[in-house]
Amino acid sequence: MKALQCREVGPPEALILADVPPPEPAAGQVVVAVKACGIGYPDGLIIQDKYQFKPERPFAPGGEVAGTVVRLGPDVRGWAVGDEVMAFTYWGGLAEEMAIDAGRLVAKPAVMRFAEATACVMTYGTALYALEDRAALQAGETLLVLGAAGGVGSAAIQIGKALGARVIAAASTPEKAAFCRGLGADACIDYTKAEWREHLKALTGGRGVDVIFDPVGGAYAEPALRSIAWQGRYLVVGFAAGEIPRIALNLILLKGCSVVGVFWGAFFDRGGEARDRHVARLAALYEAGAIRPAVSAVYPLRDAARAIRAVMDRQATGKIVVEVGA
């Protein structure tokens, strides 16, 4: 079978499409024929040893997968060959088949396309967990989404609107702003402009925003925090800008605000009823038409390195997906 392998620390261009033996499931595992794999910023980090997880090489990047169960290992209950599933696995998805612990599988709604399903568990799961569980976003509140045109940012726009918030999207180009408006954003600001905080202040009548969803970090974090409303909630989602910001604690005191970490992967790994309820909530939002993963580009497996490069260079709008199997 084909797999895109990371054999050395390096950029996407160093990845190799290779023939490898098909996996055999261990006890408690299933083998999934991967139909599609979503690409996220962590894929660019993990191949450079900049992610919190460092798998043994060679490995295939790609942690957001959707496909069909083709083989069952011993002691697997609740799954059958032919089941359509989606999963969040950190790595391994850019391959025609992969072995996955059965406990990591989620049933794919029948009406959901495989390409959409790759975005559901992690990307939309992160946004829902951040906004509903961690920030307790309420209808009528104002939400600022940084990096709003990216995969998780576009998910946050849709989730925010589904929860009844007024959503302000921060994007870096007119094209990305138009994309965000198409997803339902009520207003857009260009946060690469020096005056972006003044624009945000005008949009909120000087009050500031109730919740900030930040998957970007870097130099944008502190000015965003300075624009938060009294007793607002600042969600630390990721650091796509490449720099982990250092925030002066006096700002948190003066704003009476909360800075909240969002680690969806750890929440997912803990499993249990809380995770099951969360995944069911995502499926219900999809089936109600409240969310629709914005898949903006689909690449074949042979071009998966280009897909990772596009995400790393922040060229993407919405979700980029690699189509692995027919």
C-alpha positions as CSV (number, residue, x, y, z in Angstrom):
1,M,0.0,0.0,0.0
2,K,1.0,3.7,-0.4
3,A,1.9,5.9,2.6
4,L,3.5,9.4,2.8
5,Q,6.4,8.8,5.1
6,C,8.4,11.1,7.3
7,R,11.8,9.6,7.6
8,E,13.8,12.6,8.8
9,V,13.2,15.9,10.5
10,G,12.4,18.4,7.8
11,P,9.8,20.4,5.8
12,P,7.0,18.8,3.8
13,E,9.2,18.7,0.8
14,A,11.2,16.0,2.5
15,L,8.3,13.6,2.8
16,I,8.4,10.4,0.7
17,L,5.5,8.6,-0.9
18,A,6.5,4.9,-0.4
19,D,5.2,1.4,-0.7
20,V,4.8,-0.2,2.8
21,P,3.3,-3.4,4.1
22,P,-0.4,-3.1,5.1
23,P,-1.0,-3.0,8.8
24,E,-2.3,-5.8,10.9
25,P,-4.6,-5.0,13.8
26,A,-3.4,-5.8,17.3
27,A,-5.8,-6.6,20.1
28,G,-8.4,-3.9,20.5
29,Q,-7.6,-2.3,17.1
30,V,-9.2,-2.1,13.7
31,V,-7.7,-1.4,10.3
32,V,-9.4,1.4,8.5
33,A,-9.1,2.0,4.7
34,V,-8.6,5.7,4.7
35,K,-10.8,7.6,2.3
36,A,-9.8,11.1,3.3
37,C,-7.4,12.8,5.7
38,G,-7.7,16.4,6.9
39,I,-4.6,18.6,7.0
40,G,-4.0,20.9,10.0
41,Y,-1.2,23.0,11.3
42,P,0.0,20.2,13.7
43,D,1.0,18.2,10.6
44,G,3.6,20.8,9.7
45,L,4.9,20.8,13.3
46,I,5.1,17.0,13.9
47,I,7.3,16.4,10.9
48,Q,9.8,19.0,12.2
49,D,9.7,17.7,15.8
50,K,8.0,20.9,16.9
51,Y,4.8,19.2,18.2
52,Q,4.2,17.9,21.7
53,F,4.2,14.4,20.3
54,K,7.2,12.9,18.5
55,P,6.5,9.5,17.0
56,E,9.2,7.1,16.0
57,R,10.3,7.4,12.4
58,P,9.3,6.5,9.8
59,F,5.7,7.6,10.3
60,A,2.9,9.1,8.2
61,P,1.6,12.5,9.3
62,G,-2.1,13.2,9.3
63,G,-4.3,12.9,12.3
64,E,-7.8,13.6,11.1
65,V,-9.1,10.6,9.2
66,A,-12.3,9.2,7.7
67,G,-12.7,5.8,6.1
68,T,-14.2,2.3,6.2
69,V,-13.3,-0.5,8.6
70,V,-11.7,-3.4,6.7
71,R,-10.2,-5.7,9.4
72,L,-10.8,-6.3,13.1
73,G,-8.3,-7.3,15.7
74,P,-9.0,-9.6,18.7
75,D,-11.3,-8.3,21.5
76,V,-13.0,-5.6,19.3
77,R,-16.6,-5.0,20.2
78,G,-19.1,-2.6,18.6
79,W,-17.5,-2.3,15.2
80,A,-17.9,-4.4,12.0
81,V,-16.2,-4.6,8.6
82,G,-17.8,-2.0,6.4
83,D,-18.6,0.5,9.1
84,E,-17.9,4.1,8.0
85,V,-15.9,5.9,10.7
86,M,-13.9,9.0,11.5
87,A,-11.1,9.4,14.0
88,F,-8.5,11.7,15.6
89,T,-5.2,9.9,15.7
90,Y,-2.4,12.6,15.9
91,W,-0.5,10.9,13.0
92,G,-0.7,8.0,10.6
93,G,-3.6,9.2,8.3
94,L,-1.7,9.9,5.1
95,A,-1.7,6.2,4.2
96,E,-4.1,3.9,2.3
97,E,-4.7,1.9,5.5
98,M,-4.0,2.5,9.2
99,A,-4.5,0.5,12.4
100,I,-6.4,2.5,15.0
101,D,-7.4,1.7,18.6
102,A,-11.2,0.9,18.4
103,G,-11.8,3.3,21.3
104,R,-10.7,6.2,19.1
105,L,-13.3,5.6,16.4
106,V,-16.5,7.6,16.0
107,A,-19.3,6.6,13.7
108,K,-19.6,8.8,10.6
109,P,-23.1,10.1,10.0
110,A,-24.4,8.5,6.8
111,V,-25.2,11.9,5.3
112,M,-21.7,13.3,5.9
113,R,-19.2,13.1,3.1
114,F,-15.8,11.6,3.9
115,A,-14.0,14.9,3.2
116,E,-16.3,16.7,5.6
117,A,-15.9,14.0,8.2
118,T,-12.1,14.6,8.4
119,A,-12.8,18.1,9.7
120,C,-15.5,17.1,12.1
121,V,-13.8,15.3,15.0
122,M,-10.8,17.5,15.6
123,T,-11.4,20.9,13.9
124,Y,-15.1,21.3,14.7
125,G,-14.6,19.3,17.9
126,T,-12.0,21.8,19.1
127,A,-14.2,24.8,18.2
128,L,-17.3,23.4,20.0
129,Y,-15.2,22.3,23.1
130,A,-13.6,25.7,23.3
131,L,-16.7,27.8,22.9
132,E,-19.4,25.8,24.6
133,D,-17.4,23.9,27.3
134,R,-14.5,26.1,28.1
135,A,-15.9,29.6,27.4
136,A,-19.6,29.0,28.1
137,L,-20.4,31.3,25.2
138,Q,-23.9,32.7,25.5
139,A,-26.4,33.8,22.9
140,G,-26.0,37.6,22.4
141,E,-22.3,37.7,23.4
142,T,-19.6,38.9,21.0
143,L,-17.0,36.5,19.8
144,L,-13.7,37.5,18.1
145,V,-12.1,34.8,16.0
146,L,-8.4,35.2,15.2
147,G,-7.2,33.4,12.1
148,A,-10.8,33.1,11.1
149,A,-10.3,31.9,7.6
150,G,-8.3,28.8,8.6
151,G,-9.7,25.4,9.3
152,V,-10.3,25.8,13.1
153,G,-11.1,29.5,12.7
154,S,-13.8,28.8,10.1
155,A,-15.2,26.1,12.4
156,A,-15.3,28.7,15.3
157,I,-17.4,31.1,13.1
158,Q,-20.0,28.5,12.4
159,I,-20.1,27.1,16.0
160,G,-20.3,30.7,17.4
161,K,-23.2,31.5,15.1
162,A,-24.9,28.2,16.1
163,L,-24.6,29.2,19.7
164,G,-26.2,32.6,19.0
165,A,-23.2,34.9,19.3
166,R,-22.3,37.9,17.2
167,V,-19.1,36.9,15.4
168,I,-16.3,39.2,14.4
169,A,-13.8,37.5,12.1
170,A,-10.1,38.6,12.1
171,A,-8.5,37.8,8.7
172,S,-5.5,39.0,6.8
173,T,-6.8,39.7,3.2
174,P,-10.0,40.9,1.6
175,E,-10.5,37.5,0.0
176,K,-10.3,35.8,3.4
177,A,-12.7,38.3,4.9
178,A,-15.2,37.6,2.1
179,F,-14.8,33.8,2.9
180,C,-15.6,34.5,6.5
181,R,-18.7,36.5,5.7
182,G,-19.9,33.7,3.6
183,L,-19.7,31.4,6.6
184,G,-21.9,33.8,8.6
185,A,-19.5,36.2,10.3
186,D,-21.3,39.4,11.2
187,A,-18.2,41.7,10.8
188,C,-14.6,41.3,9.7
189,I,-11.4,43.1,10.6
190,D,-7.9,43.0,9.1
191,Y,-5.7,42.3,12.0
192,T,-2.5,42.9,10.0
193,K,-3.4,46.7,10.0
194,A,-2.0,48.9,12.7
195,E,-5.5,50.3,13.5
196,W,-7.3,47.0,13.9
197,R,-7.9,47.5,17.6
198,E,-9.6,50.8,16.9
199,H,-11.8,49.1,14.3
200,L,-12.7,46.4,16.9
201,K,-13.5,49.0,19.5
202,A,-15.9,50.8,17.1
203,L,-17.6,47.5,16.3
204,T,-18.2,46.8,20.0
205,G,-19.2,50.4,21.0
206,G,-16.0,50.6,23.1
207,R,-17.0,47.7,25.3
208,G,-14.7,45.0,23.9
209,V,-15.4,41.4,23.0
210,D,-16.8,38.8,25.4
211,V,-14.8,35.8,24.1
212,I,-11.6,35.6,22.0
213,F,-10.8,32.4,20.1
214,D,-7.1,32.4,19.4
215,P,-5.4,29.6,17.3
216,V,-2.7,32.1,16.2
217,G,-0.8,33.4,19.1
218,G,2.4,35.4,18.4
219,A,2.2,39.2,18.2
220,Y,-1.6,39.2,17.9
221,A,-2.3,37.8,21.4
222,E,-1.5,40.8,23.6
223,P,-3.4,43.4,21.5
224,A,-6.4,41.0,21.3
225,L,-6.3,40.6,25.1
226,R,-6.2,44.3,25.6
227,S,-9.5,44.4,23.5
228,I,-11.4,42.0,25.7
229,A,-14.5,43.1,27.7
230,W,-14.7,43.1,31.4
231,Q,-14.8,39.5,32.7
232,G,-14.3,38.2,29.2
233,R,-12.8,34.8,28.3
234,Y,-9.6,34.4,26.2
235,L,-9.3,30.9,24.6
236,V,-5.7,29.7,24.0
237,V,-6.2,27.3,21.1
238,G,-2.8,27.2,19.3
239,F,0.2,29.1,17.9
240,A,-0.1,29.1,14.2
241,A,2.0,32.3,14.1
242,G,4.9,30.2,15.3
243,E,5.6,32.1,18.5
244,I,4.2,31.4,21.9
245,P,3.3,34.8,23.4
246,R,4.2,35.9,26.9
247,I,1.3,37.9,28.5
248,A,1.7,40.4,31.3
249,L,-0.5,39.1,34.1
250,N,-1.6,42.7,35.1
251,L,-3.7,42.7,31.9
252,I,-5.7,39.8,33.2
253,L,-6.2,41.5,36.6
254,L,-7.3,44.8,35.0
255,K,-9.8,43.2,32.7
256,G,-11.1,40.7,35.3
257,C,-10.9,38.2,32.5
258,S,-10.1,34.5,32.3
259,V,-7.4,32.9,30.1
260,V,-8.5,29.4,29.3
261,G,-6.5,26.6,27.7
262,V,-8.2,24.5,25.0
263,F,-6.6,21.0,24.5
264,W,-9.2,19.1,22.6
265,G,-6.8,16.2,22.1
266,A,-6.5,15.5,25.8
267,F,-10.2,15.8,26.3
268,F,-10.8,13.3,23.4
269,D,-8.1,10.9,24.8
270,R,-9.9,10.8,28.2
271,G,-12.9,9.3,26.5
272,G,-16.0,8.5,28.5
273,E,-19.5,9.9,28.5
274,A,-18.4,13.5,28.2
275,R,-16.6,12.8,24.9
276,D,-19.5,10.7,23.6
277,R,-22.0,13.5,24.4
278,H,-19.7,16.0,22.7
279,V,-19.4,14.0,19.5
280,A,-23.1,13.4,19.5
281,R,-23.6,17.2,19.8
282,L,-21.4,17.7,16.7
283,A,-23.4,15.2,14.7
284,A,-26.6,16.8,15.7
285,L,-25.4,20.3,14.7
286,Y,-24.3,18.9,11.3
287,E,-27.6,17.1,10.7
288,A,-29.5,20.3,11.6
289,G,-27.5,22.2,9.0
290,A,-25.9,24.5,11.7
291,I,-22.4,23.5,10.7
292,R,-20.9,22.5,7.3
293,P,-17.1,21.9,7.2
294,A,-15.7,24.4,4.7
295,V,-13.6,22.1,2.5
296,S,-11.8,24.5,0.2
297,A,-9.3,22.3,-1.5
298,V,-8.8,18.5,-2.1
299,Y,-5.4,17.0,-3.0
300,P,-4.5,13.5,-4.0
301,L,-2.2,11.5,-1.8
302,R,0.7,12.0,-4.1
303,D,0.4,15.8,-3.5
304,A,-0.2,15.6,0.2
305,A,3.2,17.4,0.9
306,R,1.9,20.4,-1.1
307,A,-1.3,20.4,1.1
308,I,0.8,20.5,4.3
309,R,2.9,23.3,2.8
310,A,-0.2,25.3,2.0
311,V,-1.5,25.1,5.6
312,M,2.0,25.9,7.0
313,D,2.2,29.0,4.8
314,R,-1.3,30.0,5.8
315,Q,-2.5,30.0,2.2
316,A,-5.6,28.0,2.9
317,T,-9.1,29.1,3.6
318,G,-11.3,26.6,5.4
319,K,-10.2,23.0,5.5
320,I,-7.7,21.3,3.2
321,V,-8.3,17.6,2.7
322,V,-6.2,14.8,1.1
323,E,-8.3,12.2,-0.7
324,V,-6.5,8.9,0.0
325,G,-8.8,6.1,-1.3
326,A,-11.6,5.9,-3.8
